[in-house]
Structures are given as C-alpha cells and as structure tokens.
Amino acid sequence: MNKESTYSLLNAINDPEDLRRLGVEQLPEVCSELRQDIIKELSCNPGHFAASLGTVELTVALHYVYQTPYDRIVWDVGHQAYGHKILTGRRELFSTNRQFGGIRPFPSPEESDYDTFTCGHASNSISVGLGMSVAAAFKGEKDRHVVAIIGDGSMSGGLAFEGLNNASSTPNDMLIILNDNDMSIDRSVGGMKQYLFNLTTSNRYNQLRFKASRMLFKLGILNEDRRKALIRFANSLKSMAAQQQNIFEGMNIRYFGPIDGHDVENLARVLRDIKDLKGPKILHLHTIKGKGFAPAEEHATEWHAPGKFNPETGERLVPDTEGLPPLFQDVFGETLVELAQANPLIVGVTPAMPTGCSMNKLMATMPCRAFDVGIAEGHAVTFSGGMSKDGLLPFCNIYSSFMQRAYDNLIHDVAIQNLNMVLCLDRAGLVGEDGPTHHGVFDMAYLRPIPNLTIASPMDEHELRRLMYTAQLPDKGPFIIRYPRGRGVLPQWKCPLEEIPVGKGRKLREGDGLALITIGPIGNAVCQVIDRVEAETGHTVAHYDLRYLKPLDQALLHEVGKKFRFIITIEDGVIEGGMGSAVLEFMTTQHYTPYIERLGVPDRFIEHGSVKELYKLCGIDEAGIYQAVMDLLQTMKG
Ligand SMILES: Cc1ncc(C[n+]2csc(CCOP(=O)(O)OP(=O)(O)O)c2C)c(N)n1
C-alpha cells in the first residue's frame, strides 16, 4: 500500500488543528484510514495492537472536539494511544515505535506536548486528571478542559477508586471517559465489570435530562447548589426506574451513557454537548477491543501484543521455537501446577496477568485454586497475606515493576507477620521495548531492607523449579523469587524438585585473584565471558552464583573476602542499593578490603529498545562484562 495515495484525509493531518478543520461527516473516513494505518504499521513493527484499534473513534473525536494540547487528555496505561501518536505529529516516526532511539512505547511528555503525563502503569488517569483540573482552577484557566480516559480493566485498580472518591468531593470539571470493552489483557474480572455490564441507563433519558438542565442553567434558574440537588433527585428517580443505583451518580459524578464508542459522529456530538458542563462527569463508552480487524476482535488476548502478522490474512508470524529453551514464565506455570498437585494448601494469585505470567495453567487445571484479582497488585499481596494467615500457601505472581505498587502491602500485611507466601516477580530486569515504566530493575534494591524476607533469583530453569519447591516447604516465611522476561537456557528444563537450602549460594568456578559474583540469569553470560577470558589470557577467574540476595551466604562471602583482592559484582538491577551494594556492605562490615567494582543498571531511567541493546547500553552484555574483566586484569598486573 502506498501511504500517499491511500490515505487522502490522514495524509493531510499533521496535527489536530488539521483534523479540526474537517467536517464532522468526514470523521468516519479519518477513522477508517487511521485504523488501516495502525494495522499496517503494527503488522511489521510489533506493539500493543488490539487496544489501539478499539480507541480509534474516541481518539479522533477527542482531538476534534477539544483544543489539544491546551486541553488535557490523560490516557491510562497508554497502550491504546497509537492513534493519538499518529494524529499528533508522529505519523512519520511511527515506524520507529518502541525501537531503540525511536518513539516511545507509551505517551511521554518528554516526547510531545500532546502527551500530558507519563503512562505505563494502570489506573492512575483519574487521579492525574483531577490534579490537572485543580491546577487549572488554581491558575484561573477556566477554559482549560481535562479529560481522563480509563479502561474497564483499569477501573478494577484501587487507585482508580481513590481518584473517583476524591473527584466526587473536590471541585473540578473533569470528564472521565470509561472505555468499556469488557477486556483487560485477559477477560475483565470482578464486581465492577459486572456492574458496568448491567448498567442499562437509557441514552434518551440522559440526553433529555442534560438538555433540560442546560436550559434551566442558561435561564439562571439552576445555580450550582440547586444543580447538585437536582442531580440527586434525578438520580433517585432514575435508580427507581432502573431498579438499580448508579454508583457514579451516587457519588455526585454525572453519568452519561453507555453509548457506542465506534460511532464517531455521535461521539463528537456528545462530547461537544457535555464539554462545558460544570462538575465531574463520566461518559461510558462501549467499545470492541481489536475493532475492525476480525482476528483481534475474536481473540483480543492473543492480539493484545501479537508480534508480527500478515495484515491481509490475519495470520500471526510466530517464530519457530522448536528446540529452544522455555520461557521462564512457562517454567513457573508448569511447576506451580506440579507443586499444587502435591500440596493442597497451594493457591495461585495474579493481578490481571494470567496469560502474561502463565498462571492460566493453574487456572485451567484447578480453577478453584487460582485467583485473578484484577489490576490490583496491592490487593493481590494483602489478599495473599490473609489466605496465608489462615493456613493457605499463596503463590502470588506479579511483574517486578508492577510490584512497586504493593510495597507497603508487602511490609505491613506480610513481612511484619512473617507470613508464609511465595511472591514470584516475573519480568525482573530490563524488559526491552516497554521501556522505563516496565523495567523490573528496582526490586532487589527496594526489597533488600525489609526484614523477614527471603529473596532469591535463579540462574536457570532448574534453579527456578528448585527455588519454587524450596519456597513452599513449611515455615519459610515470605519468599520472593525474581526471574526475567523471555527464555532460559535449558531446553531440557524438567528436573527433579529438590530443596536449595535458604541462603546457600554456589561456587561455579575456581579462580585466581579475581572473583565475579552474580545473581540470576546474568550468571550465564558471565560463564561465557570467563571461558573467553581464560582461553585468551590463561588467567583463571572465579565465579560465584549468590542465588539468595537475602539472607546472604555469609560463608561464601567470607571465602571470597579472604581469597580475593579483586571482585566484580554483576546484576540485572540497579547498582544503587542492589546485590553489589550488599556485597560491599558485607566486605566493609567484616573488615575485608578488596577492590570492588559493581556492574548493573546505572542511576538513570533506561529507555526502550531490545533487551540486547539495553544490556549493551548498561555495559552488562557479554562484551561489556568482558571489557570490565579485562580492564581489571590489566590493573591487577600493573
Ligand atoms: C499497575 C499495572 N498492572 C498491570 C499492567 C498490565 N496491563 C497493561 S494493559 C492491561 C489491561 C488494561 O485493561 P483496560 O484498562 O480495560 O484497557 P484495554 O486494554 O481493555 O483497552 C494490563 C493489566 C499495567 N500496565 N499496570
């Protein structure tokens, strides 16, 4: 397809001003072209797919009706904002989306004024929007509108409820748009989803009520206090008629909808109508995830981020994985089922990532023993704490960066009581194309100071299985296992389940003068480096795999402190406060004085790119580690 000839309207839109010059009757054509553009671009440069197809009409209508970027549009997660990127001056660059040095995976104010806030983690848009609305009022910017968009999945997050609660009682004119497609990445879960499904408020009723109140307001009959009283009265009538209470209106947030989120002309009209209404408002849209691309509409989970595909046939171009080592997540999923079969106390918990972390394997085998709790990491941990307190053994799986949301839950609801639960942190380390919001690089540094925790990271699939087995043995307290995104190193990954004593690391190689200490799968790269260094120089280099960050293997570290004058620590997490810092503290406290160099993620946010490129950027790919070792060997000789 030739961009120039195919997209007659889209080609003329360089920014939303161009869009706003079109007639409303031209918007369906803009949507059609935008949708085709997204499909074509994503087919060869993979990214989040289905969500952006579902928001095409919403995106066009928003930029058409609102004076962006003066008016603030706040996306939630931002994985549905590709249309927004294309319409806001980034169409030419869109082919670089998510690539190293290319445009960012999620909206980011550093990239564009149209991106009003950093996106990536779910459920924050209402709070952000409220903050912006209050800021506008403080600054006397009465004409500035704020629109916060949130999906039904993200509405399951506690932060969204906190935002709603505050928005209902803080003076503001924000519009919240609920993009309801009944899907999270997997199917949406929970009472809110059910409530939204049942919400049958009549569209005609809303329009009538809106027109009447606007007329009364214009005539001066309806001041702010009376307006609120009228809303409450109207809500009671509506609740009576519909035999259900509208919870948003019960909180004094005016509710409109549900309306079809794919009828762009009507959507633009409704947005125009409600734009200048005072007070907080919510517009409920029904949309279809993957809209306009049949395979994605049918299988939205697979098409959340499908990789490359054929845009004509819808065939996914899945690489051949025959003979490759497994994904760490699958080793987790399979091993959990095995452990749960043997131990009836084991239950699984995932905050909205059953497919992403392979908890779906336990769900398929033992549906009663696995819980998808929605996008609610804090709750997932506290819920696990409750189950643990009364005798169950939860395996709670949370992506490392999303775990940041649940820090106090872990301290207050688990660690203080020393409860037996296993917290598996998937996607630990640099995750690649999703960028700084998603890199799981802080966990070792932020978990290490918490008393009672055991913190481990497996070097390979066998170690992961053994650590999971160890973690579920009696009275282990809170036991954390972190492992990365992607594949391990062992095609034959099944191994007998055996205990790895808590706090016991291992010596992988003897050496002379220089010891390398690693934790987790980065140890595999270090093995390769040592092979190369020894082959090239004849110098032997020792290698210790710490396995446990907490408790530290004191005996192992005493051995290192006594035998080696030079140490390099290597980890796939932040240098500040991480494993290397733990080694440094140990050596200082024990009065050893080796020279210690720490390799890891430097003290800045790391952008997006392939995992390989980012490891190189941080100097912790094989070449970077090799260089550090060779430099140190040189120093040792000198
Ligand atoms: C705190 C947090 N937890 C989990 C995720 C992973 N995640 C990304 S998108 C998504 C689903 C969002 O669903 P919804 O808000 O309904 O948007 P939709 O994809 O349906 O448009 C999830 C769980 C995240 N981004 N942030």
The ligand as a MOL file (V3000), in Angstrom:
LIG
                    3D

  0  0  0     0  0            999 V3000
M  V30 BEGIN CTAB
M  V30 COUNTS 26 27 0 0 0
M  V30 BEGIN ATOM
M  V30 1 C -0.2190 -1.4300 37.5150 0
M  V30 2 C -0.3240 -2.2410 36.2540 0
M  V30 3 N -0.6230 -3.5650 36.3270 0
M  V30 4 C -0.7130 -4.2940 35.2030 0
M  V30 5 C -0.4980 -3.7200 33.9870 0
M  V30 6 C -0.5110 -4.5810 32.7270 0
M  V30 7 N -1.6020 -4.1770 31.8190 0 CHG=1
M  V30 8 C -1.3930 -3.4190 30.7490 0
M  V30 9 S -2.7720 -3.1170 29.8960 0
M  V30 10 C -3.7020 -4.0320 30.9540 0
M  V30 11 C -5.1630 -4.1790 30.7320 0
M  V30 12 C -5.8640 -2.8680 30.7740 0
M  V30 13 O -7.2240 -3.0880 30.5440 0
M  V30 14 P -8.1770 -1.8580 30.2480 0
M  V30 15 O -7.8960 -0.7580 31.1830 0
M  V30 16 O -9.5720 -2.3670 30.2100 0
M  V30 17 O -7.7250 -1.3670 28.8200 0
M  V30 18 P -7.9370 -2.1270 27.4000 0
M  V30 19 O -6.6540 -2.8510 27.1440 0
M  V30 20 O -9.0870 -3.0410 27.5190 0
M  V30 21 O -8.1490 -1.0330 26.4520 0
M  V30 22 C -2.9130 -4.5830 31.9610 0
M  V30 23 C -3.3770 -5.4710 33.0150 0
M  V30 24 C -0.1700 -2.3510 33.9570 0
M  V30 25 N 0.0880 -1.7160 32.8140 0
M  V30 26 N -0.1020 -1.6410 35.0900 0
M  V30 END ATOM
M  V30 BEGIN BOND
M  V30 1 1 1 2
M  V30 2 1 2 3
M  V30 3 2 2 26
M  V30 4 2 3 4
M  V30 5 1 4 5
M  V30 6 1 5 6
M  V30 7 2 5 24
M  V30 8 1 6 7
M  V30 9 2 7 8
M  V30 10 1 7 22
M  V30 11 1 8 9
M  V30 12 1 9 10
M  V30 13 1 10 11
M  V30 14 2 10 22
M  V30 15 1 11 12
M  V30 16 1 12 13
M  V30 17 1 13 14
M  V30 18 2 14 15
M  V30 19 1 14 16
M  V30 20 1 14 17
M  V30 21 1 17 18
M  V30 22 2 18 19
M  V30 23 1 18 20
M  V30 24 1 18 21
M  V30 25 1 22 23
M  V30 26 1 24 25
M  V30 27 1 24 26
M  V30 END BOND
M  V30 END CTAB
M  END
